[in-house]
Amino acid sequence: MSVSEFDMFQDRQRSNWVRQRTLVTLRWFAAAGQLVAIIVAVRIYGLQIEVGYAAMTIGASVVANLMSSFVYPENKRLSEREASLWLVFDIVQLSVLLFLTGGLNNPFAMLVLAPVTIAATVLHLRSTIYLGLTAIVLITLISRFSLPIAAADGTALALPGLFQFGFWVALLIGVVFLAIYARQVTTEMHTMGDALLATQLALAREQKLTDLGGVVAAAAHELGTPLATIKLVSSELIEELENNPELIEDAALIREQADRCRDILHSMGRAGKDDLHLRHAPLETVVREAAEPHMERGKTVSFNVGPEGEGQLAQPSIARRPEIIHGLRNLIQNAVDFSKSRVLIDITWSEENIAVRISDDGSGFPQSVIGRIGDPYVGRRRLSEDRMSRPAYEGMGLGLFIAKTLLERSGAQLKFANSRRHGHASWTGQATGGAVVNVRWTRASLAQIEAAKTGPLGENMPNDPWLRD
């Protein structure tokens, strides 16, 4: 995934996540509920409250909704400032209504938690903190100052002081806890969404490269015959024009340019026609193709290839699917990035399983994150060491997340660990033998996924993407 593609989804902000219509709808429900509560309290239970002021407070919410509906279009998405102001209005309106109806003696005081929870899901951290502090201040004020509620006989209805204090503490804890909880869940959800988008972009790019390689390979194959004909004819012309030096020179130039075209096409495409049979390759070939971009980066990348145990089982062929190649490539890149001098790739197979083991001689995964490897944005391997050796590196775990997601799509199971084959654990408790990633497929899972994805082999198709269905 390119830097521009990554920036595209990383620049998503929490503002503009909520529509005006959503808050308006919630405010209509709140106003209706407040009105019903006032009517029930007065008409059925005969409570004595400031009905006129309470009705005016509810009316303010109705007027705000009507103004929003007339001024803004239904599909308007609120900016950070607009969403903050509307949620502050909701908190203030509810607090005024609670002040008029008994303060914390009113059980509906818990509804003040709703705007803070909404803010935690849609606003930036600073705005959420401001809104939470506003709610805490207003809760504290109405806990000290409010108009009493009286029964039909004039008896004041009030909780004991200890209960009021406990209710106040519970509301403060609720504001903080629900805000943190809602924000954490929302952040993780959108982080996962961004990481999945990055995975899709990486897979799409790999698929484009694969398709482009097929087009180039087909062009190289199809142009091979006319170029060979041009070279043959030019060679015959050279033999027939022995007594005409000027024409011999032109014929030699034609043959030379034909050879040059052949070399250019050969460098552009390795394979011939996009034969459906070439979509499968031996396991070692696919792994080497994934490792090729990192073979010449100053680290030794070596391979051990063979069946598990002492058997003579033939090497299997697997599909050259973009998710397998790109996933393995990300794992190999990570190993090369953090290795000291050597990366070892073990390729093994049995009658039931196919496995690729990637190990390096670096510092290994830190114990603090080894249980969370494969989640996006979990941090670097070793923060201090990376800053010293690679100050420009900004590792967020996204590459490993993409690799894990793509490989699991192909039916693989991944395990991340540290090796101790080169030494014992250091004083920090971390292994010193380097990181190890085990990727294992069952042959049955590969066969099922491939059958569901491709179906029967069929006939060869043109490489021109405009001619495909």
Secondary structure, 3 states (H helix, E strand, C coil): CCHHHHHHHHCCCCCCCCEHHHHHHHHHHHHHHHHHHHHHHHHHCCCECCHHHHHHHHHHHHHHHHHHHHHCCCCCECCHHHHHHHHHHHHHHHHHHHHHCCHHHCHHHHHHHHHHHHHHHHCCHHHHHHHHHHHHHHHHHHHHCCCCEECCCCCEECCCHHHHHHHHHHHHHHHHHHHHHHHHHHHHHHHHHHHHHHHHHHHHHHHHHHHHHHHHHHHHHHHHHHHHHHHHHHHHHHHHCCCCHHHHHHHHHHHHHHHHHHHHHHHHCCCCCCCHHHHEEEHHHHHHHHHHHHCCCCCEEEEEECCCCCCCCCCCEEECCHHHHHHHHHHHHHHHHHCCCEEEEEEEECCCEEEEEEEECCCCCCCCCHHHCCCCCCCCCCHHHHHHHCCCCCCCCHHHHHHHHHHHHCCCEEEEEECCCCCCCCCCCCCCCCEEEEEEEEHHHHHHHHHHHHCCCCCCCCCCHHHCC
